[in-house]
Amino acid sequence: MMTDRGEYIAIEVAEVTRDLPTLLDAVERGGRIIHILRNGETVAELRPPASVPPDPLARHPEIADVVIAPDAFAPADEQDWPSECR
């Protein structure tokens, strides 16, 4: 028997295959978490996929065209300095 416990839905293993379409709808549309029980104890959870966080090391689109010199410690060329500093 499927039981709605507020934060999640609990269902016994034997009933999962019969109610799988309904369970998937609850997860997909409602963002619900399904606890699958065996003899009243949770053995698995069915939940929406976690959103993938953005890569913190990915280059931001605003600076995508910036070229970084291969050797950051190489001496600066004359054209690298502002004209007032030459």
N, CA, C and O atoms as a GROMACS GRO file, in nm:
protein
  344
    1MET      N    1   0.084  -0.118   0.000
    1MET     CA    2   0.000   0.000   0.000
    1MET      C    3   0.089   0.125   0.000
    1MET      O    4   0.181   0.136   0.080
    2MET      N    5   0.060   0.217  -0.090
    2MET     CA    6   0.134   0.341  -0.099
    2MET      C    7   0.084   0.436   0.009
    2MET      O    8  -0.036   0.456   0.025
    3THR      N    9   0.180   0.496   0.083
    3THR     CA   10   0.144   0.587   0.192
    3THR      C   11   0.214   0.720   0.170
    3THR      O   12   0.337   0.725   0.156
    4ASP      N   13   0.137   0.827   0.166
    4ASP     CA   14   0.194   0.961   0.152
    4ASP      C   15   0.228   1.010   0.292
    4ASP      O   16   0.139   1.031   0.374
    5ARG      N   17   0.356   1.029   0.318
    5ARG     CA   18   0.400   1.071   0.451
    5ARG      C   19   0.445   1.217   0.453
    5ARG      O   20   0.529   1.257   0.534
    6GLY      N   21   0.389   1.296   0.364
    6GLY     CA   22   0.420   1.438   0.361
    6GLY      C   23   0.546   1.468   0.281
    6GLY      O   24   0.538   1.510   0.166
    7GLU      N   25   0.662   1.447   0.343
    7GLU     CA   26   0.788   1.474   0.276
    7GLU      C   27   0.819   1.372   0.169
    7GLU      O   28   0.892   1.401   0.074
    8TYR      N   29   0.766   1.253   0.182
    8TYR     CA   30   0.794   1.147   0.086
    8TYR      C   31   0.677   1.050   0.078
    8TYR      O   32   0.585   1.055   0.160
    9ILE      N   33   0.682   0.963  -0.020
    9ILE     CA   34   0.582   0.858  -0.036
    9ILE      C   35   0.652   0.726  -0.004
    9ILE      O   36   0.764   0.703  -0.050
   10ALA      N   37   0.589   0.641   0.075
   10ALA     CA   38   0.645   0.511   0.111
   10ALA      C   39   0.562   0.403   0.042
   10ALA      O   40   0.439   0.411   0.036
   11ILE      N   41   0.632   0.302  -0.011
   11ILE     CA   42   0.564   0.193  -0.080
   11ILE      C   43   0.645   0.065  -0.063
   11ILE      O   44   0.768   0.069  -0.067
   12GLU      N   45   0.577  -0.046  -0.045
   12GLU     CA   46   0.644  -0.176  -0.031
   12GLU      C   47   0.696  -0.222  -0.167
   12GLU      O   48   0.637  -0.191  -0.271
   13VAL      N   49   0.806  -0.297  -0.165
   13VAL     CA   50   0.870  -0.346  -0.287
   13VAL      C   51   0.772  -0.418  -0.378
   13VAL      O   52   0.773  -0.398  -0.499
   14ALA      N   53   0.688  -0.502  -0.322
   14ALA     CA   54   0.595  -0.584  -0.401
   14ALA      C   55   0.498  -0.497  -0.483
   14ALA      O   56   0.447  -0.543  -0.585
   15GLU      N   57   0.474  -0.375  -0.440
   15GLU     CA   58   0.378  -0.288  -0.509
   15GLU      C   59   0.443  -0.195  -0.610
   15GLU      O   60   0.374  -0.131  -0.688
   16VAL      N   61   0.575  -0.186  -0.609
   16VAL     CA   62   0.645  -0.088  -0.694
   16VAL      C   63   0.617  -0.112  -0.841
   16VAL      O   64   0.584  -0.017  -0.913
   17THR      N   65   0.629  -0.236  -0.889
   17THR     CA   66   0.609  -0.260  -1.032
   17THR      C   67   0.468  -0.226  -1.077
   17THR      O   68   0.449  -0.174  -1.187
   18ARG      N   69   0.371  -0.253  -0.995
   18ARG     CA   70   0.232  -0.222  -1.030
   18ARG      C   71   0.210  -0.071  -1.038
   18ARG      O   72   0.140  -0.023  -1.127
   19ASP      N   73   0.270   0.004  -0.946
   19ASP     CA   74   0.246   0.148  -0.936
   19ASP      C   75   0.360   0.232  -0.995
   19ASP      O   76   0.362   0.354  -0.974
   20LEU      N   77   0.453   0.170  -1.067
   20LEU     CA   78   0.570   0.244  -1.115
   20LEU      C   79   0.534   0.368  -1.198
   20LEU      O   80   0.594   0.473  -1.176
   21PRO      N   81   0.439   0.360  -1.293
   21PRO     CA   82   0.407   0.483  -1.368
   21PRO      C   83   0.359   0.597  -1.278
   21PRO      O   84   0.397   0.712  -1.299
   22THR      N   85   0.279   0.567  -1.179
   22THR     CA   86   0.230   0.669  -1.086
   22THR      C   87   0.344   0.725  -1.003
   22THR      O   88   0.351   0.845  -0.978
   23LEU      N   89   0.434   0.637  -0.960
   23LEU     CA   90   0.549   0.681  -0.880
   23LEU      C   91   0.640   0.772  -0.962
   23LEU      O   92   0.685   0.875  -0.913
   24LEU      N   93   0.666   0.733  -1.086
   24LEU     CA   94   0.752   0.816  -1.171
   24LEU      C   95   0.689   0.952  -1.198
   24LEU      O   96   0.760   1.053  -1.203
   25ASP      N   97   0.556   0.956  -1.215
   25ASP     CA   98   0.489   1.085  -1.232
   25ASP      C   99   0.506   1.173  -1.109
   25ASP      O  100   0.529   1.293  -1.120
   26ALA      N  101   0.495   1.113  -0.990
   26ALA     CA  102   0.509   1.189  -0.866
   26ALA      C  103   0.651   1.246  -0.854
   26ALA      O  104   0.670   1.357  -0.805
   27VAL      N  105   0.748   1.169  -0.898
   27VAL     CA  106   0.888   1.216  -0.893
   27VAL      C  107   0.911   1.322  -0.999
   27VAL      O  108   0.966   1.429  -0.970
   28GLU      N  109   0.869   1.294  -1.121
   28GLU     CA  110   0.897   1.384  -1.234
   28GLU      C  111   0.821   1.516  -1.224
   28GLU      O  112   0.880   1.623  -1.241
   29ARG      N  113   0.694   1.510  -1.197
   29ARG     CA  114   0.612   1.632  -1.197
   29ARG      C  115   0.608   1.702  -1.063
   29ARG      O  116   0.604   1.825  -1.055
   30GLY      N  117   0.610   1.623  -0.956
   30GLY     CA  118   0.594   1.682  -0.824
   30GLY      C  119   0.722   1.694  -0.745
   30GLY      O  120   0.723   1.752  -0.636
   31GLY      N  121   0.833   1.638  -0.798
   31GLY     CA  122   0.959   1.645  -0.726
   31GLY      C  123   0.958   1.564  -0.596
   31GLY      O  124   1.038   1.590  -0.506
   32ARG      N  125   0.868   1.466  -0.587
   32ARG     CA  126   0.855   1.387  -0.465
   32ARG      C  127   0.967   1.284  -0.454
   32ARG      O  128   1.026   1.244  -0.554
   33ILE      N  129   0.994   1.242  -0.333
   33ILE     CA  130   1.089   1.135  -0.305
   33ILE      C  131   1.007   1.012  -0.269
   33ILE      O  132   0.912   1.021  -0.190
   34ILE      N  133   1.043   0.897  -0.326
   34ILE     CA  134   0.972   0.772  -0.300
   34ILE      C  135   1.064   0.683  -0.218
   34ILE      O  136   1.176   0.654  -0.260
   35HIS      N  137   1.020   0.640  -0.103
   35HIS     CA  138   1.093   0.542  -0.022
   35HIS      C  139   1.037   0.405  -0.055
   35HIS      O  140   0.917   0.381  -0.040
   36ILE      N  141   1.124   0.315  -0.099
   36ILE     CA  142   1.083   0.179  -0.129
   36ILE      C  143   1.115   0.095  -0.006
   36ILE      O  144   1.230   0.090   0.040
   37LEU      N  145   1.013   0.028   0.047
   37LEU     CA  146   1.025  -0.044   0.173
   37LEU      C  147   1.026  -0.195   0.154
   37LEU      O  148   0.964  -0.248   0.061
   38ARG      N  149   1.098  -0.262   0.241
   38ARG     CA  150   1.092  -0.409   0.252
   38ARG      C  151   1.064  -0.438   0.398
   38ARG      O  152   1.144  -0.406   0.486
   39ASN      N  153   0.950  -0.497   0.422
   39ASN     CA  154   0.906  -0.525   0.559
   39ASN      C  155   0.904  -0.399   0.645
   39ASN      O  156   0.942  -0.400   0.762
   40GLY      N  157   0.859  -0.290   0.585
   40GLY     CA  158   0.845  -0.165   0.658
   40GLY      C  159   0.972  -0.082   0.673
   40GLY      O  160   0.967   0.028   0.728
   41GLU      N  161   1.085  -0.131   0.624
   41GLU     CA  162   1.212  -0.059   0.635
   41GLU      C  163   1.254  -0.007   0.498
   41GLU      O  164   1.246  -0.080   0.399
   42THR      N  165   1.300   0.117   0.492
   42THR     CA  166   1.344   0.175   0.365
   42THR      C  167   1.470   0.104   0.317
   42THR      O  168   1.569   0.092   0.389
   43VAL      N  169   1.464   0.056   0.191
   43VAL     CA  170   1.580  -0.010   0.131
   43VAL      C  171   1.634   0.070   0.011
   43VAL      O  172   1.746   0.047  -0.033
   44ALA      N  173   1.553   0.162  -0.042
   44ALA     CA  174   1.596   0.243  -0.156
   44ALA      C  175   1.510   0.368  -0.164
   44ALA      O  176   1.402   0.376  -0.104
   45GLU      N  177   1.560   0.466  -0.239
   45GLU     CA  178   1.485   0.588  -0.265
   45GLU      C  179   1.482   0.613  -0.414
   45GLU      O  180   1.578   0.586  -0.486
   46LEU      N  181   1.371   0.666  -0.460
   46LEU     CA  182   1.354   0.710  -0.598
   46LEU      C  183   1.331   0.859  -0.589
   46LEU      O  184   1.235   0.904  -0.526
   47ARG      N  185   1.420   0.937  -0.652
   47ARG     CA  186   1.410   1.082  -0.640
   47ARG      C  187   1.448   1.147  -0.771
   47ARG      O  188   1.510   1.083  -0.856
   48PRO      N  189   1.412   1.276  -0.789
   48PRO     CA  190   1.453   1.345  -0.911
   48PRO      C  191   1.605   1.354  -0.918
   48PRO      O  192   1.672   1.357  -0.814
   49PRO      N  193   1.660   1.359  -1.039
   49PRO     CA  194   1.805   1.372  -1.048
   49PRO      C  195   1.850   1.505  -0.992
   49PRO      O  196   1.781   1.606  -1.003
   50ALA      N  197   1.967   1.504  -0.932
   50ALA     CA  198   2.024   1.628  -0.879
   50ALA      C  199   2.064   1.716  -0.996
   50ALA      O  200   2.115   1.668  -1.097
   51SER      N  201   2.040   1.844  -0.982
   51SER     CA  202   2.083   1.934  -1.088
   51SER      C  203   2.236   1.939  -1.087
   51SER      O  204   2.300   1.932  -0.982
   52VAL      N  205   2.291   1.951  -1.205
   52VAL     CA  206   2.436   1.952  -1.218
   52VAL      C  207   2.485   2.096  -1.196
   52VAL      O  208   2.448   2.186  -1.271
   53PRO      N  209   2.567   2.117  -1.094
   53PRO     CA  210   2.616   2.252  -1.071
   53PRO      C  211   2.713   2.292  -1.181
   53PRO      O  212   2.778   2.206  -1.240
   54PRO      N  213   2.723   2.420  -1.209
   54PRO     CA  214   2.817   2.463  -1.312
   54PRO      C  215   2.960   2.433  -1.270
   54PRO      O  216   2.992   2.433  -1.151
   55ASP      N  217   3.045   2.409  -1.367
   55ASP     CA  218   3.186   2.382  -1.341
   55ASP      C  219   3.252   2.509  -1.288
   55ASP      O  220   3.257   2.608  -1.360
   56PRO      N  221   3.302   2.508  -1.165
   56PRO     CA  222   3.362   2.630  -1.110
   56PRO      C  223   3.490   2.670  -1.183
   56PRO      O  224   3.534   2.784  -1.170
   57LEU      N  225   3.549   2.579  -1.258
   57LEU     CA  226   3.672   2.612  -1.331
   57LEU      C  227   3.648   2.646  -1.477
   57LEU      O  228   3.742   2.675  -1.551
   58ALA      N  229   3.522   2.643  -1.520
   58ALA     CA  230   3.490   2.677  -1.659
   58ALA      C  231   3.512   2.827  -1.681
   58ALA      O  232   3.489   2.908  -1.592
   59ARG      N  233   3.556   2.860  -1.800
   59ARG     CA  234   3.581   3.000  -1.834
   59ARG      C  235   3.448   3.072  -1.855
   59ARG      O  236   3.360   3.022  -1.925
   60HIS      N  237   3.433   3.188  -1.793
   60HIS     CA  238   3.311   3.268  -1.806
   60HIS      C  239   3.300   3.319  -1.949
   60HIS      O  240   3.401   3.358  -2.009
   61PRO      N  241   3.178   3.320  -2.006
   61PRO     CA  242   3.161   3.363  -2.145
   61PRO      C  243   3.212   3.505  -2.173
   61PRO      O  244   3.255   3.533  -2.285
   62GLU      N  245   3.209   3.594  -2.074
   62GLU     CA  246   3.254   3.732  -2.094
   62GLU      C  247   3.404   3.741  -2.118
   62GLU      O  248   3.452   3.838  -2.176
   63ILE      N  249   3.479   3.641  -2.072
   63ILE     CA  250   3.625   3.646  -2.092
   63ILE      C  251   3.673   3.530  -2.179
   63ILE      O  252   3.790   3.492  -2.175
   64ALA      N  253   3.580   3.472  -2.257
   64ALA     CA  254   3.614   3.356  -2.340
   64ALA      C  255   3.723   3.388  -2.441
   64ALA      O  256   3.800   3.299  -2.479
   65ASP      N  257   3.732   3.513  -2.487
   65ASP     CA  258   3.830   3.549  -2.590
   65ASP      C  259   3.963   3.595  -2.533
   65ASP      O  260   4.056   3.624  -2.609
   66VAL      N  261   3.975   3.603  -2.402
   66VAL     CA  262   4.100   3.647  -2.341
   66VAL      C  263   4.205   3.538  -2.359
   66VAL      O  264   4.181   3.420  -2.332
   67VAL      N  265   4.320   3.578  -2.407
   67VAL     CA  266   4.430   3.484  -2.427
   67VAL      C  267   4.526   3.497  -2.310
   67VAL      O  268   4.571   3.606  -2.278
   68ILE      N  269   4.556   3.386  -2.249
   68ILE     CA  270   4.648   3.384  -2.137
   68ILE      C  271   4.781   3.331  -2.187
   68ILE      O  272   4.789   3.224  -2.247
   69ALA      N  273   4.886   3.408  -2.161
   69ALA     CA  274   5.019   3.368  -2.207
   69ALA      C  275   5.058   3.235  -2.144
   69ALA      O  276   5.026   3.210  -2.027
   70PRO      N  277   5.125   3.149  -2.220
   70PRO     CA  278   5.162   3.020  -2.165
   70PRO      C  279   5.256   3.029  -2.046
   70PRO      O  280   5.252   2.945  -1.956
   71ASP      N  281   5.342   3.133  -2.043
   71ASP     CA  282   5.436   3.149  -1.933
   71ASP      C  283   5.404   3.280  -1.861
   71ASP      O  284   5.441   3.387  -1.908
   72ALA      N  285   5.336   3.270  -1.749
   72ALA     CA  286   5.296   3.390  -1.676
   72ALA      C  287   5.414   3.466  -1.618
   72ALA      O  288   5.400   3.582  -1.580
   73PHE      N  289   5.531   3.403  -1.609
   73PHE     CA  290   5.648   3.468  -1.550
   73PHE      C  291   5.746   3.520  -1.655
   73PHE      O  292   5.852   3.571  -1.621
   74ALA      N  293   5.710   3.506  -1.781
   74ALA     CA  294   5.797   3.558  -1.888
   74ALA      C  295   5.798   3.710  -1.882
   74ALA      O  296   5.696   3.770  -1.846
   75PRO      N  297   5.910   3.773  -1.916
   75PRO     CA  298   5.915   3.920  -1.914
   75PRO      C  299   5.815   3.979  -2.014
   75PRO      O  300   5.790   3.922  -2.120
   76ALA      N  301   5.759   4.092  -1.978
   76ALA     CA  302   5.663   4.160  -2.065
   76ALA      C  303   5.736   4.223  -2.183
   76ALA      O  304   5.846   4.276  -2.169
   77ASP      N  305   5.672   4.217  -2.300
   77ASP     CA  306   5.726   4.284  -2.418
   77ASP      C  307   5.690   4.432  -2.410
   77ASP      O  308   5.606   4.473  -2.330
   78GLU      N  309   5.754   4.510  -2.495
   78GLU     CA  310   5.731   4.655  -2.497
   78GLU      C  311   5.583   4.687  -2.521
   78GLU      O  312   5.529   4.777  -2.458
   79GLN      N  313   5.517   4.615  -2.612
   79GLN     CA  314   5.376   4.645  -2.644
   79GLN      C  315   5.281   4.604  -2.531
   79GLN      O  316   5.164   4.644  -2.532
   80ASP      N  317   5.329   4.525  -2.434
   80ASP     CA  318   5.244   4.486  -2.322
   80ASP      C  319   5.226   4.598  -2.220
   80ASP      O  320   5.132   4.596  -2.141
   81TRP      N  321   5.316   4.697  -2.221
   81TRP     CA  322   5.310   4.806  -2.126
   81TRP      C  323   5.226   4.920  -2.182
   81TRP      O  324   5.232   4.948  -2.302
   82PRO      N  325   5.148   4.986  -2.098
   82PRO     CA  326   5.075   5.104  -2.146
   82PRO      C  327   5.177   5.211  -2.191
   82PRO      O  328   5.288   5.220  -2.138
   83SER      N  329   5.136   5.290  -2.289
   83SER     CA  330   5.229   5.389  -2.348
   83SER      C  331   5.281   5.487  -2.243
   83SER      O  332   5.395   5.530  -2.253
   84GLU      N  333   5.202   5.522  -2.143
   84GLU     CA  334   5.247   5.618  -2.042
   84GLU      C  335   5.352   5.557  -1.946
   84GLU      O  336   5.417   5.630  -1.872
   85CYS      N  337   5.368   5.426  -1.949
   85CYS     CA  338   5.464   5.361  -1.862
   85CYS      C  339   5.593   5.322  -1.935
   85CYS      O  340   5.684   5.267  -1.872
   86ARG      N  341   5.604   5.348  -2.064
   86ARG     CA  342   5.722   5.308  -2.141
   86ARG      C  343   5.835   5.403  -2.122
   86ARG      O  344   5.942   5.384  -2.180
   0.00000   0.00000   0.00000
